Amino acid sequence: MFSALKNRNYRYFFIGQVVSNSGTWVQRIAQDWLVLSITGSAFAVGVTTAMQFLPMLLFGLFGGVLADRFPKRQLLIATQGAMGLLAVGLAALTLSGVIQVWHIYLFAFLLGLVTVVDNPTRQTFVVEMVGKKDLGNAVSLNAANFQTARLIGPAVAGGLMAAVGAGYAFAVNALSFGAVILGLLAMRASELHRTPRLPREKGQLKEGLRYVAGRPDLIWPIVLVGFIGTFGFNFATILSAFAYSVFHVGPGLYGLLNTAMAVGSLAGALVAARRSRPRLRLLVVAALVFGLLEAVSAVSPSYWIFAGLLTLVGLFGMTTNTAANSLIQLRTDPAMRGRVMSLYMMVFAGGTPLGAPLVGWVTEQFGPRIGLLACGLVSAAAAAGIGLVLARIGNLRVQLDLHRGPEHQLITFVPRQAPKVVVAA
């Protein structure tokens, strides 16, 4: 489960990420609650989320070209430093009492611009730290790292906001980036599994798109995570609205909803770490169950039932996320990995600027329950549809097995039987 941690460089990276990811969650929770308290609008929270992910939609593919072209460790030091400076600016505005909602929109957009480069670089730097053998394990441990921070961050954010306000939450996030930068500086360059750097040439962006277009085993998982990212993962908009409008709880219990989801996500990431090579079937089934659980959560009669169901939503959501990430990286040529992962992140995160305002509007007009129900049903329908497409491409058919036992699986894809040819005598 923890084989990737045998690599010294990855251990430094992992420890720095625990600290930084915790700070990121502190800021995310504080930011959403601050916007909601200023405007009273779920739509405004959706706009904030959209502004942060809009650069990924507009410029995401260019980030992958840069990740393939420049040394990844140096690039990450620069992006992490820039994120820290943005957190300092947001903290200063909030603590001085002049913060307005348009300031938050602007800083969210600037953070998104930095993320365009940081995300594909960070994703593809993992293989340089651990090699291809431990890549799947490292991807799952990164997810577990993020979810561990999700357990810590919301609790710290709730306490800080209740005690001293959102400004100090942003300041804590600014300090947290120092841990990642120190970890990157402490690495041994001689132990990195360097991938060939891409020379500066024309047509590299189109080359990456053509590569993916000719690979159904890459393009359909990317389409699936696009639907999940655009609709299924709009928790920033949905959870704040549930806490504020449905269950009428304060920032402390709002943070607990994020913690409940993080518990399930952490469990999903740790289970995924035991798999060396995830399969397409796992991705499709996990995405389908994730969407159905979201739809069931939408009709929860009480806060605590809702929180319990969010744990399961987190587990299957993380299984979907880690399976897709590992599958795509393992099946991609190393020289193309930055561009392919930038496309993956552009589709996964870049759909948020489209989905977040739409989900925010539906939530505001028809209530949080309808908003979450719609997100779950769209995610489940996408998983079912793409699963059938992949089965048809592979000349497979869906088989249900209702028998019990470890040798029996509820849903499997089996080869279609060739039609019998009758030869006339």
N, C-alpha and C positions, 0 to 999 in steps of 0.2 A: 504493500500500500504506500510506502514512503521511500521507494527505491531511488527516486530522483534526488532526494536529499543527500545521497552519498557524494554528490558533486559539490565541491567547496564553493564555487562561484554561485551555484543555484541556491545554496543555503543563505549566502549573504543577500541575494535578491529576494528570497522568500521572507526573511526577517524584515527587511526594509518595506516590503509590500504589506505585511501585516499592519505596521504602523501607519503607512500612507493610506491604505484602503480604509482603515478605521477613521482617519481624518476626513477622507472623502465622504463617508457615510454621515459623519457629524455635520458636514456642510450641506449635504443633500437634504437631510431631514430639516435642518434649520432653515434652509432656503425655501423649501416648499411651504413650511409653516409660516414663515415671514410673509411670503406672497399672499397666502390665504388670509392672514391677519390684516394685511394692508388693504386688500381688495374685497375679501369675502367671496371670491369667485373661483370656482373649480376650473373655469375656462382659462383664467389668468395663470393658474398653476400649469395647465396644459401648454400654454404659450411659452412659459419659462422652459419647460422640458423641450419643446419644439425648437426654441432658439439655441439650446445647447447642442442639439443633434442636427440642426440644419446644415452646418458646415460639412458634416460627414456626407450628407446627401449631395451637396454641391461639388465638393472637392475631394471626396474620399479616395478616389482612384489615384489621384496625384500623390497622396500620402504613401501608397504602396510603392510607387516608383522611387520615391525618396528612400524608403526603407530598404529597397533592393540596391540602391546606388551608394549610400553612405555607411560608414561604420556605425553599427547599431548602438553600441555602448555609449559613444560620444553623443549620438543623436538623442538618446534617452536622458542623459544628463542635462542637455539643453531644454528638452520639453518639460521635464520634471521641475526644473528651476523656474521656467515660465509659468507653470501652474501655481507654484508657490507664491510668485509675485502677484498673480491675479487674486489669490485668496487674501493676501495682505491688503490690496486695494478695496476689496469688498468689506473686509473687517473695519477698515478705516472709515468708510462711508457710513456703516451701520453704527459704529461706536460714537461717531460725531453727531448722530441724530439727523442727518440730512438724506438718508437713504430713501429713494423713491422706486416704484416698481420698474420704471424704465432703466434705472441703473442695474437692477438685477437682470433684466433682459440682456443688456449690453454685455455684462460680465459673463453671462451664460453663453452668449455667442462667441466671445473671445476665447473662453475655455474650450468651446467646440472646435475652434480653429486649431488650437494646439493639439487637441485630441486626434485630429485628422492625421497628423504625423506620428503622435505617440502610440496610438492603438496598434496599427499594423507593425510598427517597429518592436513594440513590447511583445506582441504575439509571436513574431518570427525570431526574436532574440532567444526565446526559450530553447529552440533546437540547438543554438550555438552554445548554450550553457550545458546541456545534458546529452546532446547527441540524439540520433534518431531512435535508438533503442528505448530510451526512457521518456520519449516525447509525450506519448499518451498519458503516462503517469504524471508528468510535470504539468500538463494541461489541466488534469483533474485536481492536482494539488493547488494550482493557481486558483481554480474555482473554489476549492475548500478554503483557501486563504481569504478570498474575497468574502465568502460567507461567514467566516469567523469574524472578520472585521464588521460584517453586518450585524452580528450579535453584539459587538462592543459599541460600535458607532451610534446607533439609535439611542441606546441607554445613556451614553455620555451626552448626546445632543439634547435629550429630554431634560437631563439634570442641569445642563448649562443654561438652556433656555428658561427653565423655571427659576434658576438662581440668579443669573446675571445677564441673560438676554442672548440673542442670536449673534451679535457682533463677536463675542468671545468664542463662539463655536467656529466662526470663520477663521479667527486667529489660530485656534488649535489646528485646523486643517493646514494652514500655512506652515506651521512648524513641522508638521508630519512629513512633508516632502524631503526634509533634510535626511531622514533615515534612508530613503531610497538612494539619494545621491551619494551618501557615504558608502552604502553597500556596493554601488556601481564602481566607485573609486577604489574600493578595497579588493576588487576582483583581480585574479591573475590572468592577464591577457594570453599567456602561453597555453593555458588550459581550455581556451575557448575552441569550439568546433566551428571554425569560420566557414561561411558559405561564400562562393565566388561573388565579388561585387559586380554590379551591372555597369558596364561602360555607358557613357552618355551618348545616346543615339536617338534618332527620330523613330517614331512608330512603336515605342515600347509599351505605351498604354493600350493601343489597339492589339498588339501582340498578346497581351495578357487576356483581353476580352475574347479573342479568337480561341485561345487555349481553353478557356472555360466553356465556350460555346460548343466545342467539339467533345466535351466530356459530360455525358448525362449523369454520371455518378457524382459529379461536382455541382452541376447547375441546378438539379432538382432539390438537393439538400439546401442550397443557397436560397432558392425560391421559398422553401418551407420556412426557414428561419426568418425570411423577410416578412411573411404573414405573422409569425409568432412575435417578432420584434415590433411590428407596426401596431398590432392589436393586443396580443396576449400579455406583453410585458409593460403595459401602461400603468404600473402600480403607483407611481408618483401622483398621478391624477386621481386614480380610483381610491386608494387607501386614505388619503387626506380627506376626500369627500365622505367616505364611510364614517371616519372618526368624527368629523365635524357635523355632518348633517343627519346620519342614520342613528349612530349610537351616542352622539352628544358627549364625547369624552375629550379630555384635554391633551396637551402635547405628550405627557408621560405615557398614557395608554395608546396614543397614536404611534409612538416609538415602539411600544410592545407589539403592535401588529407587524411592523417590519422585522422585529426580533423573531416572532413566531415563524414568519416565512423563511428567515435566515436559518433557523434550526433545521427545517426540512431541506433547504438548499445545501446546507453543510453535510447532512446525511447523504444526500444524492451525490455530492462531489466525492465523498470518501468511498462510497460504493463504486463509483465510476473509476476511482484510482486503482481498483483491483483488476480492472479489465485492461488487457494489453492492446486489443484492437477492437473497438466497437463496430457494430454492423449497422447497415441501413435499416434493417428491421427494427432494431432497438430505437433508433431515432424516430421512426414513424409512429410506433406504438406509444412511446413516451410523450410525443407531441399530442397525440389523440387523447390520451388520458389527462394530460395537462389541461387541454381545452375543456373537457367534460367536467373536471373538478372545478374549474373557474366558474362554469355555468351553475353548478350546484351551490358553490359558495355565495353566489349572488342572492339566493333566497334564504340565507341563514337567519334564523329567528332571533339570535342573541349575539352579543359581542364575543362571548367565549367560544361558542360553536364556530363562529366566523374565524376566530383566531386559530382554532384547531384545524379547520379545513385549509387555512393558508399554509400550514405546515406541510400538508400533502401537496398543495399546489407548488410550493417551493421545491419539494423533492423531485417531482416530475419535470418541473421547469428546468432545474439544474441538470437533470439527466439528459434532457433534450439539448441543452446548450453545450455540455461537454462532449456529447456524442457527435454533434455537428462539427465542432471545432477540431476534435481529434481526427475525425474521418477526412475532413478537407485537407488538413495539414499533412497527414500521412499519405494521401493519394496524390499530392501535388509535387511536381518537380522542384527541387530546391531553388533553382534559378528563377522560378516563377512564384515562389511562395509569398513574397511580399505583396505582389500585385493581386494574387488570388485572395489573400487574407484581407486586403483593403477592399476588394469587392464584397467579400463576405461581411465585413464590418459596415460597409456602406449600406448594404441591403438590410442587415440586422438592426443597426442603430440609425441609419439614415431614413428609415421608414417612420421613425418617431415624430419628425416634424409634420408628417401628414396625419399620423394616427392620433397623437396627443391632443391637438386642438379639436379634432373630430370627436374623440372620446370625451374630452372636456365639455364640448357642446352638448352631446347626448346626455352626459351626466347632469349637466345644469338644467336641461329642458325636461328630461324624463326621470331623473333621479339616479343615484349611484347604482341601485340594483339593476336597472335596465342597462346601464353602461357596462357593468361587469358581465352581465349575461350575454350581451352582444359580443364582447371581446372573446369570451369563452367559446361561443358557438362558431365564430369565424375561425378561430384557431383549430377547433376540432374538425371543421369542414375542410380546411386546407390540408390537415394531416391525412384525412381519409382520402381526399382526392389525389394528392401527390403519391400516397402509398399505392393506389391503384395504377397510377401512371408508371411508377417504377416497376411494379409487378408486370405490367404489360410489356415494358421495354425488355425486361429480363425473361419474358415468356413464362411468367409464373402466375399462379392463381392463389387466392386467399383460402386457407383451410382453417376451420374452427375445430378445436378438440376439447370437448367438455369432460373428458376423463380426468381423474385426479392422479397425482403422482409426479415425481421429479422428471420422469422421462416424457411427460406430456406438457405441451405448451398451448395456451388458449388460442393464440393466433399465430399461424405460421404461413410462410409462402413456399409452395411446392411447385415443381415443374409441371407445366401443362402436358397432358398426355397427347402424343401425336395422334392425329386421326387415323383410324384403321383403313387400310387400302384393301378393297375387295377386288381380287383378280378374277375375271370371268374365266370359266373353264373352257 
